[in-house]
């Protein structure tokens, strides 16, 4: 679990069941923050987790691209 402060309160965001060894503690926080953003945008917990994981892998692997639909959803994380 990672704590994220959002909208005036703390939220516990669970990490994936299997966390890649390439992930640093910073990646864990990025994952949790992005997952919380997607939850606030109305995505289900499962979809928010999938998108957050994809987002972290894009950070780890420059040049990584997903299909158009997924990339469009990931772009929503960039919009405040």
N, C-alpha and C positions, 0 to 999 in steps of 0.2 A: 504494500500500500504506500501511496505517496499522498501527502497532504497538499492541497491546492486551495489558496484563498481566493474565493470568487463571490462576488455580489454580497460582500459583508459577512461571509461565514466560511468556515473551513469545510472542504469536501475530501473524503477519502477516495482516492482513485486506485483501484487494484491494477497491479502490473499484470502483463500476460503470464500465463501459467509457466511458460518456459521463456526466460529472458536470455537473449543472445549474449554470449560472452563478449561480443564487440561493444555492447552498450556500456557506457560509463554512467556514473551517477547523474551526470548532466542529461544524458539521453533519457534516463528514467523520468526526470522532471519535465523534459520536453514532451515526452509521451503523455504524462499526466495532464499537463496544461492543455495540450491539443485535444485530448479526449474530453476534457471538461468543456472546451470551446464547442465541440461538436454536440455534446449533451445539451448545452444551452441553446443550440440552434435547432433542437428538436429531434436529433438522431437517436436511435435506440442505443442502449448500452453496448450491444454487440457490434453495431456498425461503427459507433464512435471509437471503440477499441481497435477495430480493423483499420480505420482511417488513421488513427494515431500511430499505429505500428507502421503503416505504409509511409507516413510522414517522417518518422525517425529513420527508416531505411533510405529515404531520399536524402536525408542529412548525412548519413554514413557513406553513401555511395553516389558521389557526384555524377550526374549524367544519367542516373536511373530514371526511366520513365515507365509509366503504367498506361493502360488503355485510356482513351479520351474521356470516358465517363468518370473513371476514378480520378484522373487528373483534375477534372472540373470540380469534383467534390473536395479534393485536397486544396484547391485554390480557395475554398471557403474559409479555410483555417487562416489564410493570410488577411482576410477581411475582418476588421475589428467590429 
